Amino acid sequence: MFWQDNASSHTARVVQTFLNQEHIQTLPWLAFSPSMSLIEHA
């Protein structure tokens, strides 16, 4: 399971097609959600 932000490289159709074909689940991330990085403030 992957957790991706809404970067254009993550939301590209080719990436989404690959993830669907390989049955890889992704967690939803809202476009304007706060950063949830665990190491950002370290």
PDB file of N, CA, C and O in Angstrom:
ATOM      1  N   MET A   1       0.842  -1.167   0.000  1.00  0.00           N
ATOM      2  CA  MET A   1       0.000   0.000   0.000  1.00  0.00           C
ATOM      3  C   MET A   1       0.893   1.237   0.000  1.00  0.00           C
ATOM      4  O   MET A   1       1.858   1.316   0.761  1.00  0.00           O
ATOM      5  N   PHE A   2       0.568   2.190  -0.849  1.00  0.00           N
ATOM      6  CA  PHE A   2       1.336   3.421  -0.975  1.00  0.00           C
ATOM      7  C   PHE A   2       0.519   4.609  -0.511  1.00  0.00           C
ATOM      8  O   PHE A   2      -0.708   4.621  -0.608  1.00  0.00           O
ATOM      9  N   TRP A   3       1.215   5.593  -0.011  1.00  0.00           N
ATOM     10  CA  TRP A   3       0.605   6.861   0.372  1.00  0.00           C
ATOM     11  C   TRP A   3       1.299   7.931  -0.444  1.00  0.00           C
ATOM     12  O   TRP A   3       2.461   8.249  -0.194  1.00  0.00           O
ATOM     13  N   GLN A   4       0.592   8.493  -1.425  1.00  0.00           N
ATOM     14  CA  GLN A   4       1.192   9.458  -2.333  1.00  0.00           C
ATOM     15  C   GLN A   4       0.502  10.800  -2.180  1.00  0.00           C
ATOM     16  O   GLN A   4      -0.688  10.883  -1.872  1.00  0.00           O
ATOM     17  N   ASP A   5       1.287  11.856  -2.405  1.00  0.00           N
ATOM     18  CA  ASP A   5       0.661  13.167  -2.450  1.00  0.00           C
ATOM     19  C   ASP A   5       0.085  13.368  -3.846  1.00  0.00           C
ATOM     20  O   ASP A   5       0.153  12.459  -4.673  1.00  0.00           O
ATOM     21  N   ASN A   6      -0.461  14.503  -4.116  1.00  0.00           N
ATOM     22  CA  ASN A   6      -1.081  14.750  -5.415  1.00  0.00           C
ATOM     23  C   ASN A   6      -0.114  15.379  -6.403  1.00  0.00           C
ATOM     24  O   ASN A   6      -0.521  16.184  -7.240  1.00  0.00           O
ATOM     25  N   ALA A   7       1.153  15.024  -6.317  1.00  0.00           N
ATOM     26  CA  ALA A   7       2.130  15.519  -7.290  1.00  0.00           C
ATOM     27  C   ALA A   7       1.749  15.010  -8.678  1.00  0.00           C
ATOM     28  O   ALA A   7       1.223  13.905  -8.818  1.00  0.00           O
ATOM     29  N   SER A   8       2.010  15.804  -9.685  1.00  0.00           N
ATOM     30  CA  SER A   8       1.611  15.420 -11.038  1.00  0.00           C
ATOM     31  C   SER A   8       2.254  14.117 -11.488  1.00  0.00           C
ATOM     32  O   SER A   8       1.668  13.381 -12.282  1.00  0.00           O
ATOM     33  N   SER A   9       3.450  13.823 -10.992  1.00  0.00           N
ATOM     34  CA  SER A   9       4.092  12.563 -11.363  1.00  0.00           C
ATOM     35  C   SER A   9       3.403  11.358 -10.724  1.00  0.00           C
ATOM     36  O   SER A   9       3.548  10.235 -11.208  1.00  0.00           O
ATOM     37  N   HIS A  10       2.657  11.581  -9.645  1.00  0.00           N
ATOM     38  CA  HIS A  10       1.935  10.492  -8.984  1.00  0.00           C
ATOM     39  C   HIS A  10       0.524  10.320  -9.530  1.00  0.00           C
ATOM     40  O   HIS A  10      -0.052   9.236  -9.431  1.00  0.00           O
ATOM     41  N   THR A  11      -0.029  11.367 -10.097  1.00  0.00           N
ATOM     42  CA  THR A  11      -1.408  11.305 -10.584  1.00  0.00           C
ATOM     43  C   THR A  11      -1.491  11.125 -12.092  1.00  0.00           C
ATOM     44  O   THR A  11      -2.586  11.132 -12.655  1.00  0.00           O
ATOM     45  N   ALA A  12      -0.352  10.962 -12.751  1.00  0.00           N
ATOM     46  CA  ALA A  12      -0.350  10.769 -14.195  1.00  0.00           C
ATOM     47  C   ALA A  12      -1.116   9.496 -14.553  1.00  0.00           C
ATOM     48  O   ALA A  12      -1.093   8.518 -13.807  1.00  0.00           O
ATOM     49  N   ARG A  13      -1.783   9.519 -15.683  1.00  0.00           N
ATOM     50  CA  ARG A  13      -2.603   8.381 -16.099  1.00  0.00           C
ATOM     51  C   ARG A  13      -1.773   7.104 -16.225  1.00  0.00           C
ATOM     52  O   ARG A  13      -2.245   6.028 -15.857  1.00  0.00           O
ATOM     53  N   VAL A  14      -0.560   7.204 -16.733  1.00  0.00           N
ATOM     54  CA  VAL A  14       0.267   6.013 -16.900  1.00  0.00           C
ATOM     55  C   VAL A  14       0.617   5.397 -15.544  1.00  0.00           C
ATOM     56  O   VAL A  14       0.669   4.174 -15.423  1.00  0.00           O
ATOM     57  N   VAL A  15       0.851   6.208 -14.545  1.00  0.00           N
ATOM     58  CA  VAL A  15       1.160   5.713 -13.198  1.00  0.00           C
ATOM     59  C   VAL A  15      -0.073   5.054 -12.600  1.00  0.00           C
ATOM     60  O   VAL A  15       0.014   3.958 -12.045  1.00  0.00           O
ATOM     61  N   GLN A  16      -1.223   5.716 -12.709  1.00  0.00           N
ATOM     62  CA  GLN A  16      -2.454   5.153 -12.168  1.00  0.00           C
ATOM     63  C   GLN A  16      -2.817   3.841 -12.857  1.00  0.00           C
ATOM     64  O   GLN A  16      -3.289   2.913 -12.201  1.00  0.00           O
ATOM     65  N   THR A  17      -2.608   3.751 -14.162  1.00  0.00           N
ATOM     66  CA  THR A  17      -2.873   2.515 -14.896  1.00  0.00           C
ATOM     67  C   THR A  17      -1.978   1.394 -14.400  1.00  0.00           C
ATOM     68  O   THR A  17      -2.441   0.274 -14.188  1.00  0.00           O
ATOM     69  N   PHE A  18      -0.695   1.691 -14.214  1.00  0.00           N
ATOM     70  CA  PHE A  18       0.240   0.680 -13.710  1.00  0.00           C
ATOM     71  C   PHE A  18      -0.170   0.184 -12.329  1.00  0.00           C
ATOM     72  O   PHE A  18      -0.199  -1.021 -12.081  1.00  0.00           O
ATOM     73  N   LEU A  19      -0.486   1.115 -11.432  1.00  0.00           N
ATOM     74  CA  LEU A  19      -0.872   0.729 -10.078  1.00  0.00           C
ATOM     75  C   LEU A  19      -2.125  -0.140 -10.095  1.00  0.00           C
ATOM     76  O   LEU A  19      -2.216  -1.113  -9.345  1.00  0.00           O
ATOM     77  N   ASN A  20      -3.082   0.201 -10.937  1.00  0.00           N
ATOM     78  CA  ASN A  20      -4.302  -0.605 -11.042  1.00  0.00           C
ATOM     79  C   ASN A  20      -4.019  -1.987 -11.609  1.00  0.00           C
ATOM     80  O   ASN A  20      -4.569  -2.974 -11.122  1.00  0.00           O
ATOM     81  N   GLN A  21      -3.176  -2.075 -12.622  1.00  0.00           N
ATOM     82  CA  GLN A  21      -2.842  -3.371 -13.229  1.00  0.00           C
ATOM     83  C   GLN A  21      -2.120  -4.286 -12.252  1.00  0.00           C
ATOM     84  O   GLN A  21      -2.300  -5.503 -12.282  1.00  0.00           O
ATOM     85  N   GLU A  22      -1.309  -3.700 -11.393  1.00  0.00           N
ATOM     86  CA  GLU A  22      -0.544  -4.486 -10.424  1.00  0.00           C
ATOM     87  C   GLU A  22      -1.285  -4.657  -9.094  1.00  0.00           C
ATOM     88  O   GLU A  22      -0.751  -5.235  -8.147  1.00  0.00           O
ATOM     89  N   HIS A  23      -2.525  -4.146  -9.033  1.00  0.00           N
ATOM     90  CA  HIS A  23      -3.369  -4.250  -7.839  1.00  0.00           C
ATOM     91  C   HIS A  23      -2.683  -3.640  -6.611  1.00  0.00           C
ATOM     92  O   HIS A  23      -2.732  -4.201  -5.517  1.00  0.00           O
ATOM     93  N   ILE A  24      -2.055  -2.500  -6.809  1.00  0.00           N
ATOM     94  CA  ILE A  24      -1.398  -1.781  -5.727  1.00  0.00           C
ATOM     95  C   ILE A  24      -2.363  -0.731  -5.204  1.00  0.00           C
ATOM     96  O   ILE A  24      -2.848   0.109  -5.962  1.00  0.00           O
ATOM     97  N   GLN A  25      -2.639  -0.782  -3.919  1.00  0.00           N
ATOM     98  CA  GLN A  25      -3.570   0.158  -3.306  1.00  0.00           C
ATOM     99  C   GLN A  25      -2.842   1.429  -2.903  1.00  0.00           C
ATOM    100  O   GLN A  25      -1.684   1.395  -2.485  1.00  0.00           O
ATOM    101  N   THR A  26      -3.536   2.543  -3.034  1.00  0.00           N
ATOM    102  CA  THR A  26      -3.000   3.822  -2.573  1.00  0.00           C
ATOM    103  C   THR A  26      -3.984   4.452  -1.609  1.00  0.00           C
ATOM    104  O   THR A  26      -5.198   4.311  -1.757  1.00  0.00           O
ATOM    105  N   LEU A  27      -3.457   5.138  -0.635  1.00  0.00           N
ATOM    106  CA  LEU A  27      -4.292   5.867   0.309  1.00  0.00           C
ATOM    107  C   LEU A  27      -4.629   7.224  -0.288  1.00  0.00           C
ATOM    108  O   LEU A  27      -3.772   7.850  -0.911  1.00  0.00           O
ATOM    109  N   PRO A  28      -5.849   7.688  -0.112  1.00  0.00           N
ATOM    110  CA  PRO A  28      -6.221   9.003  -0.668  1.00  0.00           C
ATOM    111  C   PRO A  28      -5.500  10.139   0.051  1.00  0.00           C
ATOM    112  O   PRO A  28      -5.211  10.044   1.244  1.00  0.00           O
ATOM    113  N   TRP A  29      -5.220  11.188  -0.666  1.00  0.00           N
ATOM    114  CA  TRP A  29      -4.570  12.371  -0.120  1.00  0.00           C
ATOM    115  C   TRP A  29      -5.283  13.574  -0.709  1.00  0.00           C
ATOM    116  O   TRP A  29      -5.315  13.734  -1.929  1.00  0.00           O
ATOM    117  N   LEU A  30      -5.848  14.413   0.125  1.00  0.00           N
ATOM    118  CA  LEU A  30      -6.564  15.577  -0.370  1.00  0.00           C
ATOM    119  C   LEU A  30      -5.595  16.584  -0.971  1.00  0.00           C
ATOM    120  O   LEU A  30      -4.444  16.677  -0.546  1.00  0.00           O
ATOM    121  N   ALA A  31      -6.056  17.327  -1.945  1.00  0.00           N
ATOM    122  CA  ALA A  31      -5.196  18.270  -2.662  1.00  0.00           C
ATOM    123  C   ALA A  31      -4.617  19.338  -1.748  1.00  0.00           C
ATOM    124  O   ALA A  31      -3.495  19.790  -1.975  1.00  0.00           O
ATOM    125  N   PHE A  32      -5.351  19.754  -0.723  1.00  0.00           N
ATOM    126  CA  PHE A  32      -4.889  20.823   0.140  1.00  0.00           C
ATOM    127  C   PHE A  32      -4.729  20.362   1.587  1.00  0.00           C
ATOM    128  O   PHE A  32      -4.918  21.144   2.519  1.00  0.00           O
ATOM    129  N   SER A  33      -4.381  19.094   1.766  1.00  0.00           N
ATOM    130  CA  SER A  33      -4.216  18.579   3.125  1.00  0.00           C
ATOM    131  C   SER A  33      -2.872  19.033   3.686  1.00  0.00           C
ATOM    132  O   SER A  33      -1.940  19.291   2.926  1.00  0.00           O
ATOM    133  N   PRO A  34      -2.766  19.131   4.994  1.00  0.00           N
ATOM    134  CA  PRO A  34      -1.478  19.513   5.592  1.00  0.00           C
ATOM    135  C   PRO A  34      -0.449  18.412   5.406  1.00  0.00           C
ATOM    136  O   PRO A  34      -0.798  17.246   5.219  1.00  0.00           O
ATOM    137  N   SER A  35       0.782  18.780   5.456  1.00  0.00           N
ATOM    138  CA  SER A  35       1.845  17.798   5.296  1.00  0.00           C
ATOM    139  C   SER A  35       1.797  16.798   6.438  1.00  0.00           C
ATOM    140  O   SER A  35       1.658  17.177   7.601  1.00  0.00           O
ATOM    141  N   MET A  36       1.914  15.520   6.102  1.00  0.00           N
ATOM    142  CA  MET A  36       1.869  14.471   7.109  1.00  0.00           C
ATOM    143  C   MET A  36       3.203  13.737   7.193  1.00  0.00           C
ATOM    144  O   MET A  36       3.259  12.611   7.688  1.00  0.00           O
ATOM    145  N   SER A  37       4.264  14.357   6.720  1.00  0.00           N
ATOM    146  CA  SER A  37       5.570  13.727   6.731  1.00  0.00           C
ATOM    147  C   SER A  37       6.056  13.517   8.159  1.00  0.00           C
ATOM    148  O   SER A  37       6.053  14.442   8.971  1.00  0.00           O
ATOM    149  N   LEU A  38       6.470  12.301   8.451  1.00  0.00           N
ATOM    150  CA  LEU A  38       6.929  11.985   9.791  1.00  0.00           C
ATOM    151  C   LEU A  38       8.332  12.512  10.057  1.00  0.00           C
ATOM    152  O   LEU A  38       8.688  12.738  11.213  1.00  0.00           O
ATOM    153  N   ILE A  39       9.141  12.714   9.014  1.00  0.00           N
ATOM    154  CA  ILE A  39      10.526  13.136   9.206  1.00  0.00           C
ATOM    155  C   ILE A  39      10.754  14.602   8.877  1.00  0.00           C
ATOM    156  O   ILE A  39      11.873  15.096   9.021  1.00  0.00           O
ATOM    157  N   GLU A  40       9.722  15.306   8.440  1.00  0.00           N
ATOM    158  CA  GLU A  40       9.896  16.685   7.996  1.00  0.00           C
ATOM    159  C   GLU A  40      10.444  17.582   9.098  1.00  0.00           C
ATOM    160  O   GLU A  40      11.271  18.450   8.820  1.00  0.00           O
ATOM    161  N   HIS A  41      10.009  17.398  10.329  1.00  0.00           N
ATOM    162  CA  HIS A  41      10.422  18.273  11.417  1.00  0.00           C
ATOM    163  C   HIS A  41      11.583  17.689  12.245  1.00  0.00           C
ATOM    164  O   HIS A  41      11.927  18.211  13.305  1.00  0.00           O
ATOM    165  N   ALA A  42      12.159  16.624  11.750  1.00  0.00           N
ATOM    166  CA  ALA A  42      13.266  15.976  12.494  1.00  0.00           C
ATOM    167  C   ALA A  42      14.570  16.713  12.259  1.00  0.00           C
ATOM    168  O   ALA A  42      15.606  16.321  12.796  1.00  0.00           O
TER     169      ALA A  42
END
